[in-house]
Amino acid sequence: MPSQRMHSARHTALVAAPPGVVYGLLADAPRWPVLLPSYVHVERVDLDAGGDSLRVWQLHRGQVRSVLARRVLRPRERRIEFGLRDSLLPDAPTSGGWNVSPDGTDRCRVTLRQERPAGPGGTPGALEAQVRAELAAVREAAERWDRLDELLLSFEDSVYVCGSPEIVYDFLYRVGDWADLVPHVERAEVTEDRPGVQRTVLHTSDPSTGDTSVSEAVRLCFPAAGRIVHQATVTPAPLAAHYGEWYLEPDARGVRVVCAHQVMLREGAATPALGAGALPADVRRHVREQLGRTSTEALALARWHAESALRRLR
């Protein structure tokens, strides 16, 4: 039988960051959603001495694709070899690798190569564009390495509910109803083309300023695990990226409900967001207070719904 024709692409970029920093970014896949905008969610399924297995949800041509990845990590050589199976293109498995090599003290050369069967995966030009876009996103993220302590913000809010985890989860899942239930949500639009994959557009108000903002997100819902993760695709200033998760921790009496956030602040956002004289620390505090206020408002309403339902049953 004739061998299958393959499409391949290989590109190299000069990155203004130390090679160890870039390799660390590539190896630490669960952090990608807040650093690389196209990644919605990454779960490490397995980890051993040779590498890891990942379940990756990524935005690709406007669709959310689910990819199973097996990686071989070679930290000494700063190389990562991978194989991918895409839920949207099951007949076109992809193989490839990353290679990071020094180019001076605080610079390196990063090479990405990919190869997949011709046909279902599209044209050679499409693969070329995909490789170039992936490489550009990694370069942009890596070149912020010396400012990440200032730009990244992680925090969580939680509430304990003496009620049913199922009712709490249902409230969080039905985000399309929040305009009638959650005071800061003025309008909510939700589409769910595939079970558990939601696209949302929320129009929200800030009671402290009266301003209205619009955010768009992809939400992945895992009812069996009591989790909903979300990745913003359109963010209000001063956010450059926003990845979050709702998760439930049930016990014998009820359930702890947690809303966790990982945020990348937009560079140079202090003055546009808060006025002349504002410092990055002021932006961090503002974002923490604003997102915390909306989170605790939704958490309080989730508790009220679940505990009201429990009282009605008594």
N, C-alpha and C positions, 0 to 999 in steps of 0.2 A: 504494500500500500504506500502511496506517496506520503511524505512527511507533511505535517500541518504547517501552513504558512504562518509566520509570526510577525507581529508588529513590535518594534522596540524603540525606546527613546532613552537618551542619556544626556544629561546636562550638568554643568558645574558652575557654582557661584562662589565668588569671593565674599566672605562674611567677616565683618568687623567685630569679632568676638573670639575669645580663646577656644581652642578645639575641645577642651574638656567641657566647657559650658554648652557648646552645640551638641556634642554627643549626649550629654545629660538630658537636654531637652528632648532629643529624639528617643532616648531610652525610656523616659518617664511618661509613658503614654496616657495614664489616667489624668494628667494635668493638661493634655492637649486642648480640651474644650475652652479653657480660658485664655490659652496662648495662641491657638490656631483656629480662626473663626469658622472654618468649614466643618469642624468636628462637633457633633452634638453631644455625644456621650461615648466614653470608652470604659469597658470593664475588663479587668485582667481575669481570665478564666482559669489559667494555670500558670505556674511559675516553677522552673527547675534550674539546675546549674547551667544548662545550655542556652536557655532562653525562656520565652513565655508564649502563651496563647491569649489572644484578645478577641473580644466582640466589640466591633466598632460601628457606630452609627454616624454617618457623614452626609452632609448636603452635597449633592452632585447633580448639576443641571436642574436645580429647583426641586429635586426629589430627595427624600431621605432614603439612603441605601444602607443596608446592614451587611457588614463584611466580617467574615471569620479570618483572622490573621494568625499565622504561626511565625515567630521571629527567632532567629539565632543571634544572640548578642555577643559581640566580641569586643569588650571594653579596652583591652590592651592595644588592639589595632584600630580602635574607634570605628568599627564596622558593624552594620546590622544587615542581616539578610532576611528576607521575608517572602512569604507566599500568601496570597489573598484569594478568598472565594467570595464573590459579590452576589448578594441576594437578587439584584436586578439583572445580573449577567452570569447566571450559574454555569454556562458553557464556556466561559472565557476566564479561567483562573489566571491571576497575575503573579509573576515572580519579579523579584528585584532586590535592590539593596541601597543602603546609604553608606558613604565613605567620607570620613572627616580627616583631613590632613593639615598639619601646621603650615602657616605661611607668615612667618614673623611671630612676634611675641603675643599680640592680641588680635591676630587675624588667622583665618583658616580657609581652606578650600573645601567646599561641600559638594559632593557628587551624588546625584540620584539617578538610578537606572531602573527601568521597568520593561517588562516583556510580557506579551499575552497573545493568544491566538487571534488571527485575523478573522473578521466577520462580525460576531455579536458585539464585540467591544467597540466597534466604530472604526474610523479611519486612522491611518498613521498620524495625521495632523491632530486628531482629537487626543491621542495619547501624548503627543508632543506638548500640546497646550496644557494637559493635565499635569505633566511632570514639571513644566516651567512654573505653573501656578503654585504647586506644592513647594517647590524649592524657594520661590519668592516669599511665601508665607513663613517658612522656617527662617529665612534670612531676616525678615522684618522682626519676628519674635526674638531671635537670638541677639540682634543688635541692640535690644533694650536691656541686656543682661545687667548692666551696671546701674539701672534705674528701677529694677523690678521691686525692690523693697519699698520704694515710694509709690509705685503704680499698682501693685497687687494688694487686694484687700479681701480677707476671708473672715466670715463670722457666721453665727447661727443664733436663732431665737427658738424657744420651745415653750410648750404648755402641756400640763398633764390633764387628761380628760378621763373622768369617771364615766365611761360610756363605751359604746361599741366601736372597735377599730373599723368595721365595715362602713358604719355611718360616717365616720370621719373621712375615710378614703373617698366615699361617694361625694361628699361635699367638695373635696379638693379636686376630684376628677371633673365635676360639672362646672368648670370655669365659665362656660357659656351662660350660666345663670347668675354670675356674680354681680352683674349690673343691678340686679334687683335685691342683692343680699349684702354686698360689701360696699360701704359708703364711698371709698376712694375710687371705685370703678364706675365710670360713667357709661361706658359701652363696652361690650365684649362680643367678638366675632370668633367663632370656632368652626374649623372644618376637620373632619376625621375620615380621610379617604381609605385608610387601613386601620383596623382595630388597634388601639393603643398608640397611634401616631397622630397627634393633634397639631394643627397650625393655628395660632391664636393672634388676634389683634386686640389689644386692650387700650382703651382711652381712659387715662387715670388723672385725677386731680391732686394737687398738693394743697392741703388746707392751710398751710402756713403762708403760702404766697398767692394762692388762687390760680396758679398756672396749671394748664392741662398739657399732658404729654402723651405720645403714642408709642407703644412698644409692640414689636412683633416677635414671636418666639415659636420654636418647635418644642413640643412636649412629648416625652416618651413615658407611657403609663405601664407599670408593672404591678397589677393588682395582687397577684399571689405573694409578692414580696413586700407589699405595702409601700411602694415607692413611686414617685413621679419626678423625673428629671426634666429640666428645661434649659434651653440655650437660646438666648436672644439673637434674633437675626436683624432687628432694627432697634437700636438703643437710644434713649434720650441722653442729651448731654448731662453730665460730663463722663458718661460711661463709654469705653471703647469696646468692652466685652462683658457679658454677664451670664454666668452659668450657675444654676441652682438646683436644689433638690428638696422635695418634701419626702419625709420618711417617717414611718410609724414604728414604735418600739412597745408592743403590747406586753402586759403582765397580768397577774391574776385579778387585779382590781380595775384595770382600765388600760390606757395607752398614753405613752409620751409621744407627742407630735412635734417634729423638728422641721424647721425651715432653714436650710443652709445656703449660703451665698458665696460665690467666688467672683470677684470683680476685677477687671482691668480698667484703670482710669485712663481717660484720654490725656495725652501729653499736652501741656500748656493750657489745661482746662480751668485753672484757678480763677483767672481774671474774667473770662467769659461767663463762667458759672456764678461767681460770687462777687464780682466787682473788683475795682482797682485795690491793690494792697493785699488781696487774698493770697494765702500760701497753700502749697500742696497739702499740708496737714489740715487746713480748713476744709478742703475738698473731701478728704478722707472722712472727716467728722460729719460733714453734710450728707455724704452718701450713706454712711452707716446709720445716721439718724433717720433719713428718709426711707431707705429700704427696711430698716427695722420697724418703723412705724407701720408701714403697709403690711409687713409680715405678721406683726403681733395683732393687727386688726383682723386679718384673715384667720389667724390661729384662734383668737377669742371667739369668732363666729362659728368656727368648726366645733369648738368645745360647747358652745351654747346649743347648737343643733343636736349634737350627740347626747348631751346630758338632758336636754328637753325630751328627746325620744325615750330615754331611759325612765324619766319621771312618768311619762304617759303610760308606760308598761306596768308600773307599780300599782 
